[in-house]
Amino acid sequence: MKKLILHVGYPKTGTTSFQNSLFLNLNNEINYLGIAKEPISDYHNLSRRLLEPWLTSRGEEGREELKSLLADRLSYGMNLLSEESFINSRCNPGRVFDPVEIKKLLAPLCDSIDIVIVLRNQVDLIQSLYAHGFILDKDYDAWDTKKYINICLKNKENRLFFCFTDVIKKYKSVFGEHKVHVLLFEDFLSDKDCYFNGWEKILGIPHEILAEKMGDVHLHKKKKTSDGSYIINITSEPNKLKRFIKNLPLTHSIFSRLSKYKIIQNISTASNKPVDKKLVVPSFTDEEKLRIKKSFYQDNLKLTNVINANQEKLKKYNYI
C-alpha cells in the first residue's frame, strides 16, 4: 500500500528547517520525496523544480512531467512530500491553491493521502512574510507596511489564505475529515513535546526519535535593529531587461517551466545586476498588529471546533 503524507505549509512555520534537518534524516523510516535545498540534495530539490510550473500555473502546466517523477519515486509504505507552495501557489502574500487540483494529481498515484497543515498566528505570519519575502517595489525598496497589510486583509483572494478555518474546511471536504492534521508552529517554539507528539501520530515514529533527529536547529532569522526592524543584505537584483521580460503576459509561467534546467538557472543568475545594498524592512507597529489580530479574531474562534484547539492555548499564542 502506497501511503502519502503531504505537508503543505504554511510558509514561515519552520518548513525549510524541517525539510533539511528532520525529513531528510528519516529515510530509514519513510521514503522522503522532497523538498530540500539544492546544495543539500539535488535529488530532493528536483521535486521543487518540477512542482514550480504546475503550482504557478494553478495546475495547468507541467502536470505530466510532475506525475511521471512522483510515480517513479513513490514506493510501497510511507511516503512524505513537503512543499509549502502547495498551499500558497508560490505567491506572497499567499493565494490558496485549490486542494481539488492536488487530489487530481496525487490520488491516481497512491492508495491514501494525509494532509499536514502547520499554522502560525496571522500577526506573526504576515509580519514574517513581509520581512522575509523580499516585498520590494520597482526600485528595490521595501513596500510600506500599511500597503502590504492592506493587500493581505482587503484583497479577497489573499485574505482567504489567512482564514485558517476556511482553508482547513476546504481540505477536509476534499480529503476527508480524519485525513487532515493541523499543528501549531507556536507549539514547536514553546512546547516541543506537544509538537513532536503531533508528528508521531502522523508518521508513526516515536516523538523522541523525531526530536533527536531534528536536533537543536536554529530557524532562519534575519538581523534586526534595536527597534525590531529587519536588515536584509541584497547582493544582486534583476536587470531592467530581465524584469521587463518577466512582467510580460505568459512569460512568468514560461520562465518557471524553464527554471528546472540548471543552465537556465545559471543564465538567470548571471544576468542579475551585482549590488551591495542593506535594506531596512520596518517592523509592524502595535496598532498594525492589533488591526491584523482583530481582523481574524472571529475566524480564529472557530478553530476551537474545527481542530479541537484549546481556547486558552489560542489566547496564549495570540490567535484570539
CORLINLIN-V36624 format. One record per helix or strand. SS is the DSSP state (H for helix, E for strand). FROM is the first residue (numbers start at 1). TO is the last residue. If there is no record, write none. Layout:
SS	FROM	TO
SS	FROM	TO
This chain:
E	2	9
H	15	26
E	31	34
H	42	56
H	63	73
E	77	82
H	85	88
H	99	109
E	112	119
H	122	132
E	136	136
E	142	142
H	145	154
H	156	162
H	164	175
H	177	179
E	180	184
H	185	190
H	192	203
H	207	214
E	223	224
E	230	237
H	240	246
H	251	258
H	262	270
E	273	281
H	286	295
H	297	301
H	303	306
H	311	316
